[in-house]
Amino acid sequence: MKIAGEGIKRRGKPGDLLVRVKIVTPKSISGEQRELYVKLAELEGKSSGSGGFFSGIMGKKKGKK
């Protein structure tokens, strides 16, 4: 991911911050863990399975406003 203008300053101007994200998902979860994930989704006002975790974090896709 690139975050424009948030990197180290060079020649007085901030550069871009490059971020590497590593996502590790569990191979299987217990029934209790699944219930907790569903409860979390409900508390955030979203139904489970709609868009995923990053849809809420990353915001709108390029070209859409």
FIVO-827981 format. One line per field, with one value per residue (C-alpha): residue number from 1; residue in one letter; y, z, x. Coordinates in steps of 0.05 Angstrom, whole numbers. Layout:
N
num <- c(NUM, ...)
residuo <- c(A, ...)
y <- c(Y, ...)
z <- c(Z, ...)
x <- c(X, ...)
//
This chain:
65
num <- c(1, 2, 3, 4, 5, 6, 7, 8, 9, 10, 11, 12, 13, 14, 15, 16, 17, 18, 19, 20, 21, 22, 23, 24, 25, 26, 27, 28, 29, 30, 31, 32, 33, 34, 35, 36, 37, 38, 39, 40, 41, 42, 43, 44, 45, 46, 47, 48, 49, 50, 51, 52, 53, 54, 55, 56, 57, 58, 59, 60, 61, 62, 63, 64, 65)
residuo <- c(M, K, I, A, G, E, G, I, K, R, R, G, K, P, G, D, L, L, V, R, V, K, I, V, T, P, K, S, I, S, G, E, Q, R, E, L, Y, V, K, L, A, E, L, E, G, K, S, S, G, S, G, G, F, F, S, G, I, M, G, K, K, K, G, K, K)
y <- c(0, 70, 128, 192, 247, 209, 183, 211, 282, 290, 358, 389, 349, 286, 224, 167, 117, 45, -5, -80, -116, -190, -222, -290, -325, -386, -452, -468, -434, -461, -451, -401, -361, -359, -334, -279, -257, -255, -215, -166, -157, -144, -92, -56, -56, -103, -172, -227, -241, -174, -142, -167, -133, -87, -59, -16, 3, 19, 63, 74, 44, 90, 125, 123, 182)
z <- c(0, -13, 31, -7, 31, 96, 85, 102, 81, 24, -2, 44, 17, 48, 7, 2, 59, 33, 78, 71, 103, 118, 133, 165, 169, 211, 176, 221, 279, 336, 342, 398, 356, 298, 344, 368, 297, 279, 342, 324, 255, 285, 333, 274, 239, 183, 166, 166, 98, 66, 39, 89, 139, 91, 58, 120, 131, 60, 43, -27, -89, -137, -185, -138, -94)
x <- c(0, 24, 4, 22, 58, 68, 140, 209, 223, 273, 292, 240, 182, 152, 156, 106, 101, 102, 66, 67, 8, 11, -56, -57, -124, -137, -148, -207, -243, -285, -359, -348, -299, -348, -403, -357, -340, -414, -429, -373, -403, -472, -444, -412, -479, -459, -484, -432, -400, -415, -352, -302, -257, -220, -282, -294, -222, -198, -258, -283, -249, -212, -257, -318, -336)
//
